[in-house]
Amino acid sequence: MPSLKKNIFYQNLYQLFIALTPLITAPYISRVLGAYNIGINSYVTSITSFFVLFAMLGIKSHGSRAIAIVRNDRKKLNKTFSDLLTLHLIISLIVFLLYIIFILLSTDEYKLYFIILVLMVLSAVFDINWFFAGIEQFKLTVTRSGLVKIGSVILTFALVKTENDLWLYILISAMGIFLSNAIIWAFLKKYVTFVKPSLSGIYTHIRPVFLLFISVLSISVYSNLNRIMLGNMAGEVQLGFYTNAQKIIGVVLSFIYAFNGVMIPRMSNVSNQGNLAEVKRLISLSTKYVMLLALAFAFGIAAIAKDFTPLFFGREFREAGYLLVGLSTMIPFIAFQNIISTQHLIPNQKDKEFTLAYIIGAVISIPLNLILIPIYQAMGVVITRVVVEVVICIIISIFARKDFSILLYLKNALFFFFAGMAMLLLVKLAGYYMGYNVMTLLLQITIGAIFYLGICGGYLYLTKDEFLLKNLKLLRRGK
């Protein structure tokens, strides 16, 4: 069985690439393209994302889970992969054709951008990352994606020079996604052989794929549709502010999603073997450390957001700082619900409960946005998003309460909450007395990180945390 530590390392390395891409390019792109063009990019990619969503259905979560269960039996692995791939290709090619029809019928002023984003939809046809996730070959996907990301960053700096280069920026981004998914096919034959699929085999995957798709669609309603609504109701500039604020939150959440993405195939495999003790150990371990990370990011971002955004994105984006403070409050709720979903509900095939929670979130988000956007513009979307994430977290916790020690895990995270509050106050005081500039911001981040990690590390050591003590022993031995 592949090493869980190595898988988490590789996934976090990949997320580091994802994090560095916007962190490196966002200040440059924000200043070159401006809030208006950033808003247009967000608007057209949000619409195109719905086609990608339909092309993928629920194949990512179900596919990795189904592959993980049979990965130790080559014959079953070949059969499961072939059935899943056939289903995926049929659906994704139909959606691709529908996107072409959408472009042909479109009279929108953004038609050129939609034509370029054909590559983004086509990339979904080639997306078989779910297979490599299922067999836990994360090193391969991380290396490939990392190289493509580096190439995209270089091209962005080299070619995007003025606000008229928005089309070029969209092309570079879409091409990067396409190449990342297409290249990995070259490595497929080493791990699996395509065999003749069967109708009965394909049919067994339809129901779970569609169930998980409903949850993914529901998530998109309040994460992508809100951008479309904001663009239509408040304009591209407000959407540009929201997009950049959301971009920072997305970088943070990517690390949490990486950890939990690794855990889906591992938990599916362990659960299938009936090893309940190992399931509980893994959930307890990941909950503690994910919440430690989530609360650090939530309080850390809230402490520096108002000064960070104008320095990072440019003065035009000062308003995005207030949006970023609001969005930071949802990080712990997303982290906690994601742990329960990916490590308990999905591995144990409790897709109905998982799906229902996100449907409720989607239903709540639409009327809330319709009410709040005209009043508060981009902040209305922020309020809606936070409310929705809190509601989903509560619902998922209720569904898992019989099998998941909710109160125990929340109790374990309580210390990190108070440590985060203390860090926020310390960072704010440092900014108040030192003045707000780039050097102060860097010092605030350094002080906050040292304080938070120091106090949390001391707490884990005093409470004899098994994971920390084990790794300290390994370090002492020089391993």
C-alpha positions, 0 to 999 in steps of 0.5 A, spaced: 500 500 500 502 506 498 505 511 503 499 515 506 505 520 508 508 520 501 501 521 498 499 527 503 506 530 501 505 529 494 498 532 494 501 538 498 506 539 494 501 540 488 497 544 492 503 549 493 504 549 486 496 551 485 497 556 491 504 559 488 501 560 481 495 565 483 500 568 489 505 569 484 501 572 478 495 575 481 499 581 483 501 582 476 495 580 473 490 585 477 495 591 475 495 589 468 488 587 467 484 591 472 478 589 476 473 590 470 477 584 466 478 580 472 471 580 473 470 578 465 474 572 466 471 570 472 464 571 469 466 567 463 469 561 466 464 560 471 459 559 466 464 554 462 465 551 469 458 548 469 459 545 462 465 542 465 461 540 471 456 536 467 462 533 463 465 530 470 458 528 473 460 525 480 466 521 477 471 524 481 469 522 488 465 515 485 471 513 481 477 514 486 472 510 491 470 505 486 478 504 483 480 504 491 476 498 493 478 493 487 485 496 486 489 489 489 485 485 484 488 487 477 482 483 473 477 487 477 481 493 476 481 493 469 473 491 469 471 497 473 476 502 470 473 500 463 466 501 465 467 507 468 471 510 463 466 508 458 461 512 462 465 518 463 467 518 455 459 518 453 457 523 458 463 528 457 463 528 449 455 529 449 456 535 454 462 537 449 457 537 443 452 541 447 458 547 449 459 547 441 452 548 440 452 554 446 457 557 442 454 557 435 447 560 438 451 565 443 450 572 441 454 574 447 459 580 447 464 575 450 463 570 445 471 570 443 472 568 450 467 562 450 471 559 444 477 559 447 474 556 453 473 550 449 479 547 451 477 547 458 471 543 456 475 538 452 480 537 458 474 534 462 473 529 456 481 527 458 480 527 465 482 521 468 485 523 475 480 519 479 483 513 476 490 515 479 487 517 485 484 511 486 490 507 486 494 512 490 499 514 485 499 522 487 507 523 485 505 522 477 499 527 477 503 532 482 509 532 477 505 532 471 501 538 473 506 542 477 510 542 470 504 545 467 503 550 472 510 552 472 509 553 464 503 557 465 506 562 470 512 563 465 507 564 459 503 569 463 509 574 465 512 573 458 505 574 454 500 578 458 502 585 457 496 590 457 488 590 459 487 588 451 491 581 453 485 578 457 484 573 451 491 571 451 490 570 459 484 566 458 488 562 453 494 560 457 489 558 463 485 553 459 491 550 455 494 549 462 488 545 464 487 541 457 495 539 457 495 537 464 489 532 463 491 530 456 499 528 458 497 523 463 494 518 458 501 516 456 502 513 463 495 509 463 498 503 460 503 501 466 497 501 471 491 498 467 488 495 461 482 497 457 477 491 456 471 490 453 466 494 458 459 491 459 452 494 459 451 491 466 457 494 469 456 501 466 449 501 469 452 499 476 456 506 476 450 510 474 446 511 480 452 513 485 455 517 479 449 521 479 448 522 486 454 525 487 453 529 481 447 532 484 452 534 490 457 537 486 452 541 482 449 544 488 456 546 491 457 550 484 450 553 485 453 557 491 460 557 488 459 559 481 452 561 480 453 566 485 459 569 481 454 569 475 449 573 479 454 578 482 456 579 475 449 580 472 446 584 478 452 588 480 457 589 474 464 586 473 468 591 477 464 588 484 465 581 481 473 582 480 473 584 487 470 578 489 474 574 485 480 576 488 478 575 495 475 568 493 482 567 490 486 567 496 481 563 500 481 558 494 489 557 495 488 556 503 482 551 502 486 547 496 491 545 502 485 542 506 482 539 500 489 536 498 489 532 505 482 530 504 482 528 497 488 523 499 484 520 505 478 518 500 481 512 497 485 510 503 479 510 507 475 507 502 480 501 502 480 501 509 473 501 510 472 496 505 476 491 509 472 492 515 478 495 519 474 500 524 479 501 529 484 504 523 478 508 520 477 511 527 484 513 528 485 516 521 479 520 522 481 523 529 488 524 527 486 528 520 480 532 524 485 535 529 491 537 524 486 539 519 482 544 524 489 546 527 491 548 520 484 551 518 483 556 524 490 558 523 488 560 516 482 563 518 484 568 524 491 569 520 487 572 514 482 576 518 488 579 521 491 582 515 486 582 510 484 589 510 492 591 509 494 585 505 489 586 499 491 593 496 498 591 497 498 585 494 493 586 488 493 594 488 490 600 491 484 598 486 482 592 490 482 595 497 474 593 497 476 586 496 480 586 503 473 587 507 470 581 503 476 577 505 475 578 512 468 576 511 470 569 507 475 567 512 470 566 517 467 560 513 474 556 513 473 552 519 466 550 517 468 548 510 474 544 513 470 540 518 464 538 513 469 536 508 473 532 513 466 528 515 464 528 508 470 525 505 472 521 510 466 518 513 460 519 508 463 518 501 467 512 503 461 509 507 457 510 500 452 515 504 451 519 498 444 520 499 446 524 506 452 527 503 448 530 497 442 532 501 446 537 505 449 540 499 442 541 495 439 544 502 445 549 501 444 551 494 436 552 495 438 557 501 443 560 496 439 563 490 434 567 494 439 569 499 443 572 493 437 575 490 436 579 496 443 581 498 446 582 492 442 589 490 443 591 497 450 589 499 453 588 492 459 583 493 458 583 500 452 580 499 455 574 496 460 573 502 454 573 507 450 568 503 456 564 502 458 564 509 451 562 511 450 556 506 457 553 509 455 554 516 448 550 514 451 545 510 456 543 516 451 543 521 447 538 517 452 534 515 454 533 522 447 531 524 447 526 519 454 523 522 453 524 529 451 516 530 458 514 527 462 520 528 464 523 535 462 530 533 463 533 540 469 530 541 473 532 535 470 539 536 473 539 543 479 537 540 479 543 536 477 548 542 484 550 544 486 552 537 480 556 536 483 560 542 490 560 540 487 563 533 484 569 537 490 570 541 494 570 534 489 575 531 490 580 537 497 579 537 498 581 529 493 586 529 497 590 535 503 589 531 500 592 525 497 598 529 504 600 533 509 599 527 504 602 521 502 599 515 507 597 509 510 591 506 515 590 511 510 590 517 505 585 513 511 580 512 513 581 520 506 580 522 505 574 518 512 571 521 510 573 528 503 570 527 506 563 525 511 563 530 506 564 535 501 560 533 505 554 531 509 555 538 503 555 542 499 549 539 506 545 538 507 546 546 499 544 547 500 537 543 506 536 546 503 536 553 497 532 551 502 527 549 499 527 542 501 520 538 502 523 531 507 529 534 511 524 539 512 519 534 515 524 529 519 527 534 522 520 535 524 519 528 527 526 527 531 524 534 534 518 530 535 522 524 530 519 520 
